[in-house]
Amino acid sequence: MKTFEVKTKIVFGENALEYITSLANKKVFIVTDPFMVKSGMIERITSKLTSGSYQVFSDIVPDPPMELVVEGVSEVTAYKPDAVIALGGGSAIDAAKAIMSFSKKAANLPDMQFIAIPTTSGTGSEVTNFAVITEKQKGVKYPLVSSELLPNVAILEPELVKSLPCQIVADTGMDVLTHALEAYVSTNATDFSDALAEKAVKLVFDYLLRSYKSSDDMEAKEKMHSASCLAGMAFNEASLGVNHAIAHNIGGKLHIPHGRTNAILLPHVIEYNSNMEGYNPKTYTLAAKKYAIIAKLCGIQGATTRALVKGLIAEVVRLEREMKMPRSLKECGIKEEEYLETKKSIAEGALADACMDTNPRKTTVSDVLEILHLIR
């Protein structure tokens, strides 16, 4: 027996932030990062909290460490809010999830309304029951998974992503594509998650480059915000695979932005999961067949499954080149000695990552080391 459930209410489109006025007369705890405060963007939120009270916790950093979560828990348990708002990218939303969950358990607090407002179009964290917290000393990222981490409301306001630097648009957009493609070939994929993943992939191919090229293309910004959310819903249902398992560990050891790491890995992972032996295989893996289906849906041409998979890989590479993204660890500034020092621990960590459980191809340490060799 399988189930499909969407807990999070999604508020989107013009004036989506007006939903915040529903928090009138409530105590609100806002989790965000220093840039949101310095840039004044947080005022888009606080200006709508004219009654009641609010407290801002703005110490969030990329790859939020456990120590920061502990600090946030201390503030929440003292303030006892009625609602928690997470404003920012995946790091802010993940930190808010952990802070809220641990606060409820540590201080036996009642349920708090949890609203996630993403300011990047990438992680889909606003609709997932996942969060990733970092143990800095060990250089390890720990995934948290619980239905308690799902936000009650996600507000998709495209105006909040309008001014993102183009490189962040590229990194986060490729994260969306990776989420959708990994969910699509996951061993836990269903008709429901496939529908979400297919739409997300199509939107990325149609709108990511437009969003990258113009900060004023609000149609593209809105569509990429939708793609991110749809991909998040897809992988929340189906989980991910080897791409994210490796990326989590590269991020923990080599500190390359997550979406950028996913982008470097993605063409090689599609090739690996497809596992096409020879120029014209008589049989194809289920993953190869599904990659071919989604390639067709996106208008990629090919007379055979192999040609469609190769076309999909070529389209991913073309997109990365158009956005001037690095295509190797070396192009990210990682020196050969750094790579050699960390490759074994990255491979071992990837094998232990929960995302590996739903990868369509059974993976060994030597497989991961071969993928790492290709991206070095």
N, C-alpha and C positions, 0 to 999 in steps of 0.2 A: 504494500500500500504506500502511495506517495501523496503528499499534500502540496498545495501552492497557496500562499497567503501573503497579502500585501497589507502590512500593518500601518505604514506611514502615509499620512495624508500629504499629498503633493500640491503645493500652491505655486502657480507659475503664471507667466504673462505679465502684461502691463500692470503696474501698481501692486505687485505681489507683496511688497513689504507692508502694505496696509494691514495685513493679517496681524501684525504685531500689536495693533491697537486693541486686540482682543484680550491682551494681558493687563488691561486697566485694573488698578487697585491691587496688583500682585507684587510680590517681592521677586525680583528677577536677577539671576546671577549670569553674567556674560563672560564666556571664555573666548579669548581672541589673542592676537599677537601684537607686538609693539607697533608694527606698521599701520594696522587698522586704526590705532589711536593717533599716531603722528600725522597720518594722512587726513584725518578727520572723517574717514569713512564710517567709523563707529557711530557718528552723530546721525547717520541715516537710520540707526536703530534706536538710540537713546532719545532722539527727538520725538519718537512715537510713544515713549514711556513717560508721559507727562503726569500721570497719577501713579500712586504706589511708590516703589523705590527700586533702585538697582545698584549692583556692585559689579565692578569690572575687574576681571583677572586677566591681565594682558601680558603674561610672561612666556607665552607659548613660543617655542622654537621648533625648527624642523626636526623630525625624528624625536618627538618629545620623550625625555628620559623619565624613568620611574620617580626620581627625586622631585621632579616638577609636578607629577601627578599627586604625590604625597602632600606637597604644599597646597595644591588646589583642594584636596580633600579636607585639609585643616580649615581652609576658608569657608568651604560650603557647610561643613558641620557647625561652624560658629554662626553663619548667616541664616541658615535654614530657609532657603528660598522656596517659592511656590513653583518656579519655572527656571530652567537652565537654557540659555541660548548659546549655541556654538556658532561663532562668526569667523570664517577664514577658510583655508584650504584643508586638505586631509589631516594635517598635523593638529590643527585646532579642534577639528571635529572628533578625531580619535582621542585626543587628550580629554575633551569634555565628556566623551562616553565613559572613559575610565574613571574620571573624577566623580561623575554622577553615580556610577555603579558602586564604586568603593565607598563613597560617602553614605549611601543608603545602608550598606552592610555594616560599616564601622560605627555609625551613630544611630542605627535603627530609624532612619528618617522615613517619612511617608513618601509615596510616589510623587515625583516632580514632573511637570510637563517638560518635555525635551524637544526643543526646536533647533534644527540645523539649517544654517544659511551658508551655503558654499560660495566662496569668492574665487574659485578656480573651477574649470570644467574638466575634471580629471578623475578624482578618486571614486566618486559615487558614494562616498562614505555616509552621505545624508540618508541613504536608504538601505544600509547594510547593518548586519549584526556583528561586524568585524571591527576591531581596532588593533593598531600595532603600536606597541610601546618598546622603547629601546633601553637596554642595559648598557650604558656607555662603557663601563670598565671592561666588560667582556666583548664589546662590539657585537652584541647579539640583539636582533629584533624579535620580540615575543608577540605573537598574534593572540588576541583575546577574542573569543567567540561565544556569544550569548544573545538570546532573544531580548534580554534586558537592555542591550546596547542599541536597539533600534530606536531612532527618533520617532516621536509622535507625529511631528510635522516637519516637512522639508520645504523651504521657501527658495524657489529658483528665480532669482532676480537678475536678468542679464546685464542690467546697468552696473552691477557690482564687478563684472569681469571685463568691462569695456576698456579699462586702462592697463590691463595686464601687459607686461613686456612680451614681445613676440616669441622669445625663446621659451618663456614659461607656457605660452599658448601651445607651442610645439610639444614640449615635454608632457604636459598634462593631456593634450589631445591624443598623443600616442599611448598614454596610459589607458585612456578610454578604449582605444582600438584593441589593445592587448587584453583588457578585461573581457570585452565582447567576444573576441576570437577564442580565448581560453575557455570561457563559459560554454561556447558553442560546441567545442569538441570534448568537453569534460565527460567523464564516465557517468556523472550525475545529471547530465543534460536531459531536459524534458521538452515536450512541445511548447510549454509555456515559456521556459527560459530561452528556447531557440527563437521564439517570436521576438522577444525583447532584444536578444543579441543581434539578430538579423537587422532590425531597424537601427540599432546603434551603429553597426558597421557601415550601413548605407549612409547614415547621416555624417559619419566621420569622413568618408570618402567624398561626399558632396560639399561639406562645409568647413572642414578643418583648415584647408589651405586659404580659403577666403577669410576666415577668422584670423589666421596668422598674418595675412597681408594687410588687413585694414582694421584698425580699432573702431572705426565708425560703421562697420558692417553689422548692424544690430540683428539682422536676420540670422547671420552666421553665428553670432554670439549666442542667441537664444537657442538655435538648433544644436550647438555643441553642448550647451547646458543640459538640454534634453537628452542628448546622446550619452552624456556622462551618467545621468540619473538612470536611464534605461539599462546601460551596461552594468551599473551597480546592482540593479534589481536582478539582472540575469545571473551575475556571479554570486549574489547572495543566495540564489536558489541552487545553482549548479556547482559552485566553487570554481577554483582556478587550476593551474597546472605547473609544469616545470619552469615556464617563463618566470612566473612570480616567485617560485621557490628559489631560483637562482638569484633573481633581482633583490629579494629581501636580504640575502646574505652578502651580495656585492655592496649593497647600501650600507650594511652594518660594518663591513670591513674596509671598504674603499671610499665610502661617502660620496658616491655619485648620485645625483638626483634620481629618484625612483623611476619617473616616467622616461627619462633619458636612457636608463639602464634597460628598461623593458623594450624600448625602441631598438637598441643595439641587438638585443637577443632575438626579437620577434621573427625576422626572416629565417634565421637558423633553426628556431624552434618549430616553425611551420614545416620546414624541410625535414627536421628530425621526426616530428609526430606523424608526418605523412608516410615515412618509411617506404618510399617507392624504390624498389630494386630493379635496376635495368632501365633501358630507354622506353620500353613499351610493356609494362607489367601486365600479366594476364589477370591478376587480381589486385585489388586496392584495399587498403585499410579503411575502416569506417571514418577515421579522421580525415584521410585524403578525400574521400567522397564528400564529406561535409564541407571541407575547405572549397571543393569544386562547386558545390551548391551555392555557397555564399559568394564565391567569385562571380558566378553567373548572375546572381541577384544584383550585384554591383556593376553589371555591364561589362565585365572582363570577358574577352573573347578566348575561345579555345575549343578544339574539336574533341579532345579527350580529357579524362580526369587529370592526367599528368599535366597537360598543357594548361588547364585551368588553375591547378595548384601553382605551377611555375608563374603563371600570369598574376596570381594573387601576390606571390612573393615579390615579383617585379614592381607591382603597384605600391606595395609597402615601401620598398627601397626608393622608388621615385618620389613618394611623398616625403620621405626623410631627407632626400637630397634637395628637394625644392625648399625645404625649411632649414637647410644648412645645418643639419644635425650631425653630430659625430657618429661614426659607424663602427668604432672600436674603443677598447679601453685606453689604448695609446692616444687616440684623438681626444680623450677626456683628461689627458695629462697624467695617466697612470704609468709609472716607469716599470720597466721589465722586472726589476728586482722586487718591486711591490707586488706585482702579479705573481711571481714565483713563490714569494713568502706566504701568500694568502690563498692560493688556488685550492690547496688540499682542504683547508678549513671551510672555504666557500662551498666546495663540492659536498663535503660531509654534512654541513649545515643544510644545504639544499635537500639532501636525501631525507633529513629529519623534519623538514618543513611540512606542515599539514596540507599545503596546496598540492604536494606531490601525490597524495592519495587518489586524486581524481584525474591525474594526467592520463590521456588515452594510451600512452605507450609505457610499458614497465621500464623504469629507468634505473641504471646502476651508477655507481660513483665514476666508473670509467666513461660512461655516456656523458655525464656532466662535465668531466674534465675535457672531453673532446669538444663539447660546445664552447667551453671557456677558451680552449685553444683557438677556435675559429674567430672569437671576438677579441683576442688579446691585442 
